[in-house]
Amino acid sequence: MTELIWFRNDLRLGDNPALTAACAGNAAVEACFLPAPGQWADHDWSPNRTDLLLRSLDQLGQDLAALGIPLHIRSIDRFTDTDTELLALCRERGITRIHANEEYAFNERIRDHRLTGALNHQGIALHIYRDQTVVPVDQLKTGNGTPYTVFTPYSRQWWRWVESHPPRLHPAPAARGAPLPPPALPELTAWRSEHVDWLAGGEGAAHRALEGFIDQRLGAYADQRNYPAVPATSQISPYLALGVLSPRQCLVAVQQRTGAESPASAAHTWLNEIAWRDFYIQLLYQFPRLSRHQAFKPETEALPWEPAGANLEAWKAGRTGIPLVDAAMRQLNTTCWMHNRLRMVTAMFLTKNLFVDWRLGEQYFMQQLVDGYLPSNNGGWQWSASTGTDAAPYFRIFNPVTQSERFDPEGTFIRHWVPEIAHLQGKKLFNPNGTVAGYPAPIVDLKQSRQRAIERFKALGKG
Ligand code: FAD
């Protein structure tokens, strides 16, 4: 008998529940990954994300080969082709048991549900294990037994759970046989990118990034994380998004490297961001409509969004005439990553000031980001657009000029990304207001557009 570990959103050997289960006995173990470019396109995955995915897959194939575990890479187009390909592989290799880690978005869940039946029918068992979060997705419920939809009470419970269930990691498996030649990757040239060379692929690189952050920047994180000109955050989001790193490994690394008694005492502010990530994943799991381009607050579907047109294009290109927004969009377009504060600023600007449907911004981010991750992207966009689980009321709208004065006070970030206005001094830099040749005048009046957004949200309540 041969056990199969089916890698999906978990491209790692360490802390991988499905891999541990596959390697638990003495049976032969083989591995597979099924690239599905048609599905990637449907999900708006960017070539930046898939380039890192393919490089991480390459590394995983080499690591598995060194352990004597062959990795079969079989390209399919869409999830609907999975049954045929997996069944063929199982028949070829004499596999009767498949192990995989759970995925929480709608299409993935439908695929697994359908597949379980189809495989069972052929005498093959599919075992699915909880993954992707620190706290299992259905673990925390309110007093009424309903899922949490507000972060603050969720995070209180999250911390209680973490303190009473210190994460125990699944060790990477030992060698199962003589080393093998590494597998060849499919070409998939359309899914490659040159924009993310700054980020190395694979588990080793992910751990180096995590450990470097903990050793050098964690101490100042709480004070500096909101300043985009300061490299104060971890930038491990691309690895978490692809499962090259697990969030449980983050907790354990913090505790081990700081020698703290509990993760909370070492790095509460940073790990609270990991709690945000868990929060959005459990929401996606509990509310399948979030995977289907629907608002968390159904009443907001009636908002009269403006036609996207030229305003959306100016936003995408970083030519809105609002320096902080433009700097942020240019950071995204060039590096395929954007600082968290700026994700909020640019998303609010698009959805509140330009009053463009959040779904268009969500899609553009997904098409560019190296860390594009449906739960966090959808959660962040709906939070910013006030269509989601935002505890803050809709009239709390960031003013991007005030935000630049607070979080880029020296103008370092703006000057770097918007060089055409770098010579401006003082407050002029934050709002040149059409006075610099070659740099656009603001495409929208911030005050009036803010008022328009508030009135439209108010009208929803009355309607
Ligand atoms: P750090 O500050 O070092 O945080 C550590 C980790 O915690 C991150 O790597 C990330 O996994 C998680 N995290 C941090 N902030 C958040 C948050 N607000 N929500 C959920 N998880 C968080 N994150 C993604 O991973 N993929 C996305 O597609 C994505 N889209 C976003 C879109 C919008 C509109 C907004 C407002 C936020 C989005 N985020 C997304 C969340 C956040 O901006 C990024 O996770 C963060 O900027 C990544 O940088 P970092 O790794 O340096 O984070």
Residues whose N, C-alpha, C, O or C-beta is under 5 A from the ligand:
A	BS01	FAD	T233 S234 Q235 I236 S237 L240 A241 W270 E273 I274 W276 R277 M338 H339 N340 R343 M344 A347 D371 G372 Y373 S376 N377 G380 W381
